[in-house]
Amino acid sequence: MRIDEHPGASPRHAVQRTRSGVAGPLKAVAVVLAVVLVSSISIAAYGVWSLTRAVAANAVDIGGKSSLAAMDGAFNVLLVGADNAPGQSSWGASRQATLNDVNILVHVAADHRSGVVVSLPRDLVIDQPACVDPTTKEVGAAVTQQPLNTSYARGGLSCVVNTAEHLTGVQIPYAALFSFEGTVKMADAVGGVPVCVTAPIDDPKSGLKLPAGRSVISGRTALAYLRSRHGVGDGSDLSRIGSQQAYMSSLMRTMMSSNTFTNPTRLYGLASAAAQNVQLSTSMANVETIVHMAVALKDMNLQHLVFVQYPTGQDPYDTAKVVPDTALAGRLMWRLRSDRPVALDASSLGLSTKLAPTAQKKATSTAPSSSSSTSSSSTSSSGTSSSGTSSTAKQPAAKKPSSPVIDGLRGQTAAQQTCSIAAR
């Protein structure tokens, strides 16, 4: 249809408008707009095609997982950070095998109003099932009492997924593998992530150097912060998990505040970085699935996105390792499998984190209700779990199966601004 035509208009009227001298400029504008529109669509289409091609070429088979989530609207994703990932270079000392040192299970609820992000410790000693590498078809025999971070070497990303499913009882149809370089590129794509440390950190093992207070980190500094174990808390992997959760929660706040999920330019930049530097499972390697996940996250209340550490106890045979706390972990995993929300009480921060000074002021007036979105009576006035000496009048509500608060969990919400506690 020409710019000077519309439904119901007669040819005679069109001629009259042309003679008036108005149609000429309008036609010129229409031509320019048409060119811009077609060019924009072409560029967008090429961008989507390019990303789709890159994602597909880099996709990893995790054993025939379906692209349909187990629950309508809900989905589970396993994020794996690889130490000495294939093809990686110039990222520290080489190892004989690739280790899945970071293992994070993400569950987004069916109503997309809440989510639980569970960090599975790399030093968690567990029995692991037999694995068949989907690419090489090599079989990795079942093993007993082995650290979680050895599962990648037995069968690639598929084996890590199978091991996580065996441990948690949660079906995991989607997975993503991050190399060191991929982590750096993702941090750069969002323009850096604000973090906070209680004192200066100089950790030569990870290369992390940060002044006390708040810093915006990206590139290798972001990677060093995520890898630093000796620079935070008590030097354990569990302390490092606390810093990783502080980073992830800050990343979510950064993405929300900059409207990353609704800004095409920022979203494309992030998607491009992911497509080129992150290996997605074949079940996840299509634009529709990724868009579905992004839409699910974009409007989520950050108070209802909870980062928790998988419950553990010390390994009686090795003080450097941990074993599952089966009772507490069972309660947590039951809530994930049932698609029920999880909340934390006021004393549940990770081993190496504390509320940032500004966050502490805000928490003073809201502490009684900040840990739960469903019940203001789910925590005691002190914010700590009862040991039997406190009043029991308010405690039963917090311990009912229907309560989202699980006493004993460690972690934080995405809304909480925390600082990593520097090692002494």
C-alpha positions as CSV (number, residue, x, y, z in Angstrom):
1,M,0.0,0.0,0.0
2,R,1.3,3.5,-0.9
3,I,1.7,6.1,1.9
4,D,-1.0,8.2,0.2
5,E,-3.5,5.4,0.2
6,H,-5.7,4.0,2.9
7,P,-8.8,1.7,3.0
8,G,-11.8,3.6,1.7
9,A,-9.8,6.4,-0.1
10,S,-10.7,7.1,-3.8
11,P,-8.1,7.6,-6.5
12,R,-9.4,11.1,-7.1
13,H,-8.6,12.1,-3.5
14,A,-5.1,10.6,-3.8
15,V,-4.4,12.7,-6.9
16,Q,-5.7,15.8,-5.1
17,R,-3.2,15.2,-2.2
18,T,-0.4,14.8,-4.7
19,R,-1.2,18.1,-6.3
20,S,-1.3,19.8,-3.0
21,G,2.5,19.2,-2.6
22,V,2.2,17.1,0.6
23,A,2.5,13.6,-0.9
24,G,6.0,14.2,-2.2
25,P,7.7,14.7,1.2
26,L,5.5,12.0,2.7
27,K,6.6,9.5,0.0
28,A,10.2,10.5,0.7
29,V,9.7,9.9,4.5
30,A,8.0,6.6,3.7
31,V,10.8,5.4,1.6
32,V,13.4,6.3,4.3
33,L,11.3,4.6,7.0
34,A,10.8,1.5,4.8
35,V,14.6,1.3,4.3
36,V,15.3,1.7,8.0
37,L,12.6,-0.8,8.9
38,V,13.7,-3.4,6.4
39,S,17.4,-2.8,7.4
40,S,16.5,-3.1,11.1
41,I,14.5,-6.3,10.6
42,S,17.3,-7.7,8.4
43,I,20.0,-6.8,11.1
44,A,17.8,-8.3,13.8
45,A,17.1,-11.4,11.8
46,Y,20.8,-11.8,11.0
47,G,21.6,-11.3,14.7
48,V,19.2,-14.0,15.8
49,W,20.3,-16.3,13.0
50,S,24.0,-15.7,13.9
51,L,23.3,-16.3,17.6
52,T,21.3,-19.4,16.9
53,R,24.0,-20.8,14.7
54,A,26.7,-20.0,17.3
55,V,24.7,-21.6,20.1
56,A,23.9,-24.7,18.1
57,A,27.5,-25.2,16.9
58,N,28.7,-24.9,20.6
59,A,25.9,-27.1,22.1
60,V,26.6,-30.1,24.3
61,D,24.5,-33.3,24.3
62,I,23.6,-34.2,27.9
63,G,22.0,-37.5,27.1
64,G,18.8,-36.9,25.2
65,K,17.2,-34.4,27.7
66,S,13.9,-33.0,26.4
67,S,13.5,-29.3,25.9
68,L,10.3,-29.4,27.8
69,A,10.5,-28.8,31.5
70,A,9.2,-31.4,33.9
71,M,6.6,-29.1,35.3
72,D,4.6,-26.7,33.1
73,G,6.1,-23.3,33.4
74,A,8.8,-24.4,35.9
75,F,12.3,-25.3,34.9
76,N,15.6,-26.5,36.3
77,V,19.1,-25.6,35.0
78,L,22.5,-26.8,36.1
79,L,25.3,-24.1,35.7
80,V,28.7,-25.7,35.7
81,G,32.0,-23.8,36.1
82,A,34.9,-25.7,34.7
83,D,38.5,-25.5,35.9
84,N,40.8,-26.3,33.0
85,A,38.0,-26.4,30.5
86,P,38.7,-27.9,27.0
87,G,40.3,-25.3,24.7
88,Q,41.1,-23.0,27.6
89,S,44.5,-21.3,27.7
90,S,46.3,-18.6,29.7
91,W,44.2,-19.1,32.7
92,G,46.6,-20.4,35.3
93,A,48.3,-23.7,35.8
94,S,47.1,-26.6,33.7
95,R,45.6,-29.8,35.1
96,Q,45.5,-33.3,33.9
97,A,41.7,-33.3,33.9
98,T,38.9,-30.9,33.7
99,L,37.1,-30.3,37.1
100,N,33.6,-29.1,37.6
101,D,34.5,-26.8,40.4
102,V,31.3,-24.8,40.4
103,N,28.0,-26.6,40.3
104,I,24.8,-24.5,40.7
105,L,21.3,-25.8,40.4
106,V,18.7,-23.2,39.4
107,H,15.0,-23.8,40.0
108,V,12.5,-21.3,38.7
109,A,8.9,-21.9,40.0
110,A,6.0,-22.5,37.7
111,D,4.4,-19.2,38.5
112,H,7.8,-17.4,37.8
113,R,7.4,-15.5,41.1
114,S,10.2,-17.2,43.0
115,G,13.3,-19.2,42.4
116,V,15.9,-21.2,44.3
117,V,19.6,-21.3,43.4
118,V,21.5,-24.1,45.1
119,S,25.3,-24.2,45.2
120,L,26.6,-27.7,45.3
121,P,30.1,-27.7,47.0
122,R,32.8,-29.1,44.8
123,D,34.3,-31.0,47.7
124,L,31.0,-32.8,48.5
125,V,31.9,-36.5,48.8
126,I,29.1,-38.6,47.4
127,D,28.4,-41.8,45.5
128,Q,28.2,-41.1,41.7
129,P,26.2,-43.1,39.1
130,A,27.7,-44.7,36.0
131,C,27.9,-42.2,33.1
132,V,27.9,-42.6,29.3
133,D,29.5,-39.7,27.4
134,P,27.0,-38.8,24.7
135,T,29.7,-37.7,22.3
136,T,32.4,-40.4,22.8
137,K,30.0,-43.2,24.0
138,E,32.7,-44.0,26.6
139,V,31.3,-45.4,29.9
140,G,32.4,-44.1,33.2
141,A,31.8,-46.7,35.9
142,A,29.8,-45.8,39.0
143,V,32.1,-44.7,41.9
144,T,31.6,-44.3,45.7
145,Q,32.7,-41.6,48.0
146,Q,34.2,-39.3,45.5
147,P,34.2,-35.4,45.4
148,L,31.5,-33.9,43.2
149,N,34.1,-32.0,41.1
150,T,35.4,-35.3,39.6
151,S,32.2,-36.1,37.7
152,Y,33.1,-34.1,34.6
153,A,36.2,-36.2,34.0
154,R,34.0,-39.3,34.0
155,G,31.7,-38.3,31.2
156,G,31.6,-34.6,30.5
157,L,28.7,-32.2,31.2
158,S,26.2,-35.1,30.9
159,C,27.9,-36.9,33.8
160,V,27.8,-33.8,36.0
161,V,24.0,-33.5,35.2
162,N,23.4,-37.1,36.0
163,T,25.4,-36.9,39.2
164,A,23.5,-33.8,40.3
165,E,20.2,-35.5,39.6
166,H,21.3,-38.6,41.5
167,L,22.2,-36.4,44.5
168,T,19.2,-34.1,44.5
169,G,16.4,-36.2,43.0
170,V,15.6,-33.2,40.8
171,Q,15.1,-33.7,37.1
172,I,17.5,-31.3,35.2
173,P,16.7,-30.9,31.5
174,Y,19.0,-27.9,30.9
175,A,22.6,-27.2,31.6
176,A,25.4,-24.7,30.7
177,L,29.1,-25.1,31.0
178,F,31.2,-21.9,31.8
179,S,34.9,-21.8,31.2
180,F,37.1,-19.2,32.9
181,E,37.0,-17.2,29.7
182,G,33.3,-17.4,29.5
183,T,32.9,-16.1,33.0
184,V,35.1,-13.1,32.1
185,K,33.1,-12.3,28.9
186,M,29.8,-12.5,30.7
187,A,30.9,-10.1,33.4
188,D,32.2,-7.7,30.8
189,A,28.9,-8.0,28.8
190,V,26.9,-6.4,31.7
191,G,29.4,-3.7,32.3
192,G,30.8,-5.0,35.6
193,V,29.3,-6.2,38.8
194,P,29.5,-4.3,42.1
195,V,31.0,-6.3,45.1
196,C,32.0,-5.4,48.6
197,V,34.7,-6.7,50.9
198,T,35.2,-5.9,54.6
199,A,39.0,-5.4,54.3
200,P,41.6,-5.3,51.6
201,I,42.2,-8.6,49.9
202,D,45.4,-9.7,48.3
203,D,45.2,-13.4,47.4
204,P,48.1,-14.5,45.2
205,K,46.6,-17.9,44.6
206,S,43.6,-16.5,42.7
207,G,45.2,-13.2,41.7
208,L,42.5,-11.2,43.6
209,K,43.4,-7.7,44.8
210,L,40.6,-5.5,46.1
211,P,40.5,-2.5,48.4
212,A,38.2,-2.5,51.4
213,G,34.6,-1.4,50.6
214,R,32.8,-1.4,47.3
215,S,34.3,-2.1,43.9
216,V,32.8,-2.7,40.4
217,I,34.6,-5.7,39.0
218,S,34.8,-7.2,35.5
219,G,37.2,-9.3,33.4
220,R,39.9,-11.2,35.2
221,T,39.2,-9.4,38.5
222,A,35.6,-10.8,38.5
223,L,37.0,-14.3,37.8
224,A,39.6,-13.9,40.6
225,Y,36.8,-12.8,43.0
226,L,34.7,-15.9,42.1
227,R,37.7,-18.2,42.4
228,S,39.3,-16.7,45.6
229,R,39.2,-19.2,48.4
230,H,42.1,-18.2,50.6
231,G,41.2,-14.5,50.5
232,V,37.7,-14.8,52.1
233,G,36.2,-16.3,55.2
234,D,38.0,-19.3,56.7
235,G,39.7,-20.3,53.3
236,S,37.3,-23.1,52.6
237,D,35.2,-23.8,49.5
238,L,32.1,-23.1,51.6
239,S,33.4,-19.6,52.2
240,R,34.0,-19.2,48.5
241,I,30.4,-20.2,47.9
242,G,29.3,-17.3,50.0
243,S,31.2,-14.9,47.8
244,Q,29.8,-16.5,44.7
245,Q,26.3,-16.0,46.0
246,A,27.1,-12.3,46.8
247,Y,28.3,-11.9,43.2
248,M,25.3,-13.6,41.7
249,S,22.8,-11.6,43.7
250,S,24.6,-8.4,42.7
251,L,24.6,-9.5,39.1
252,M,20.9,-10.0,39.2
253,R,20.4,-6.6,40.8
254,T,22.6,-5.0,38.1
255,M,20.7,-6.6,35.3
256,M,17.4,-5.6,36.8
257,S,18.5,-2.0,37.4
258,S,19.8,-1.6,33.9
259,N,16.8,-3.2,32.3
260,T,19.0,-5.8,30.7
261,F,16.0,-8.2,30.2
262,T,14.0,-5.6,28.2
263,N,16.9,-3.6,26.6
264,P,17.5,-5.2,23.1
265,T,21.1,-3.9,22.9
266,R,22.1,-5.1,26.3
267,L,20.3,-8.4,25.9
268,Y,21.9,-9.0,22.5
269,G,25.4,-8.2,24.0
270,L,24.8,-10.7,26.8
271,A,23.4,-13.3,24.5
272,S,26.3,-12.8,22.1
273,A,28.8,-13.3,24.9
274,A,27.0,-16.4,26.1
275,A,26.7,-17.9,22.5
276,Q,30.4,-17.5,21.9
277,N,31.7,-18.4,25.4
278,V,29.2,-20.7,27.1
279,Q,28.4,-24.2,26.1
280,L,24.6,-24.9,26.4
281,S,23.0,-28.3,26.4
282,T,21.3,-29.2,23.1
283,S,17.9,-29.0,25.0
284,M,18.6,-25.4,25.8
285,A,20.3,-24.3,22.5
286,N,17.4,-22.6,20.8
287,V,16.2,-19.0,21.0
288,E,12.7,-19.9,22.1
289,T,13.8,-21.7,25.2
290,I,16.3,-18.9,26.1
291,V,13.7,-16.2,25.7
292,H,11.2,-18.2,27.8
293,M,13.8,-18.3,30.6
294,A,14.7,-14.6,30.3
295,V,11.0,-13.6,30.4
296,A,10.5,-15.8,33.5
297,L,13.3,-13.9,35.3
298,K,12.7,-10.3,34.2
299,D,9.7,-9.5,36.5
300,M,10.7,-11.7,39.5
301,N,10.8,-10.0,42.9
302,L,14.4,-10.3,44.0
303,Q,13.4,-11.0,47.6
304,H,11.9,-14.2,46.3
305,L,15.0,-15.3,44.5
306,V,17.0,-17.2,47.1
307,F,20.6,-18.4,46.9
308,V,21.4,-21.3,49.2
309,Q,24.3,-23.7,49.9
310,Y,23.5,-27.4,49.7
311,P,23.4,-28.5,53.3
312,T,26.6,-30.3,54.4
313,G,28.6,-31.6,57.4
314,Q,32.3,-32.3,57.7
315,D,33.6,-35.5,56.2
316,P,34.8,-37.6,59.2
317,Y,37.6,-39.1,57.1
318,D,38.9,-35.8,55.6
319,T,38.6,-32.4,57.2
320,A,39.1,-30.8,53.7
321,K,35.9,-32.4,52.4
322,V,32.2,-32.3,53.3
323,V,29.4,-34.8,53.2
324,P,25.6,-34.3,52.7
325,D,23.4,-33.3,55.7
326,T,20.8,-35.7,54.5
327,A,18.0,-34.5,56.8
328,L,18.3,-30.8,56.0
329,A,19.1,-31.5,52.3
330,G,16.1,-33.7,52.1
331,R,13.8,-30.9,53.3
332,L,15.3,-28.5,50.7
333,M,15.1,-30.9,47.8
334,W,11.5,-31.9,48.6
335,R,10.5,-28.2,48.3
336,L,12.3,-28.0,44.9
337,R,10.7,-31.2,43.6
338,S,7.3,-30.0,44.8
339,D,7.8,-26.6,43.3
340,R,7.4,-24.9,46.7
341,P,9.2,-21.6,47.6
342,V,12.2,-21.5,50.0
343,A,13.0,-18.7,52.4
344,L,15.8,-17.9,54.9
345,D,15.8,-16.6,58.4
346,A,17.8,-13.6,59.5
347,S,20.8,-15.6,60.7
348,S,21.3,-17.6,57.5
349,L,24.0,-15.6,55.7
350,G,26.8,-17.6,54.2
351,L,30.1,-18.3,56.0
352,S,32.0,-15.5,54.4
353,T,29.3,-12.8,54.0
354,K,27.7,-10.1,56.1
355,L,25.2,-7.4,55.2
356,A,26.6,-4.3,53.6
357,P,26.5,-1.2,55.9
358,T,23.7,0.4,53.9
359,A,21.8,-2.9,53.9
360,Q,22.1,-3.3,57.6
361,K,20.4,0.0,58.2
362,K,17.5,-1.0,56.0
363,A,17.3,-4.4,57.6
364,T,16.9,-3.0,61.1
365,S,13.3,-2.1,60.6
366,T,12.3,-5.0,58.4
367,A,14.2,-7.9,59.9
368,P,11.2,-9.7,61.4
369,S,9.6,-10.2,57.9
370,S,12.5,-9.9,55.5
371,S,13.1,-13.7,55.4
372,S,9.6,-14.8,54.3
373,S,7.1,-13.6,51.8
374,T,4.3,-15.6,53.2
375,S,4.4,-15.3,57.0
376,S,5.6,-12.6,59.3
377,S,5.6,-15.0,62.2
378,S,8.0,-17.5,60.6
379,T,11.0,-16.2,62.5
380,S,11.6,-15.4,66.1
381,S,12.1,-11.8,67.2
382,S,15.9,-12.4,67.3
383,G,15.9,-13.9,63.8
384,T,17.6,-17.1,65.0
385,S,16.3,-20.6,65.2
386,S,15.1,-21.9,68.6
387,S,17.2,-24.2,70.7
388,G,14.5,-25.0,73.1
389,T,14.9,-22.1,75.6
390,S,13.0,-19.5,73.6
391,S,9.3,-19.1,73.6
392,T,7.6,-21.8,71.6
393,A,4.5,-19.9,70.9
394,K,5.7,-18.7,67.5
395,Q,7.9,-21.6,66.6
396,P,5.5,-24.2,65.3
397,A,4.5,-22.0,62.3
398,A,8.1,-21.9,61.2
399,K,8.6,-25.6,61.3
400,K,5.4,-26.8,59.5
401,P,6.2,-28.4,56.1
402,S,4.2,-25.6,54.4
403,S,6.5,-22.9,55.7
404,P,9.1,-21.7,53.2
405,V,11.6,-21.2,56.0
406,I,14.1,-24.0,56.5
407,D,16.1,-23.6,59.7
408,G,19.8,-24.2,59.2
409,L,20.1,-23.2,55.5
410,R,22.8,-20.7,54.6
411,G,22.6,-18.2,51.8
412,Q,20.9,-14.9,50.9
413,T,18.3,-13.4,48.7
414,A,19.1,-11.6,45.5
415,A,17.8,-8.4,47.1
416,Q,20.3,-8.5,50.0
417,Q,23.4,-6.5,49.5
418,T,26.3,-8.4,51.2
419,C,30.0,-8.0,51.7
420,S,32.6,-10.8,51.5
421,I,34.4,-11.1,54.8
422,A,38.2,-10.9,54.1
423,A,40.3,-13.7,55.5
424,R,42.5,-12.7,58.5
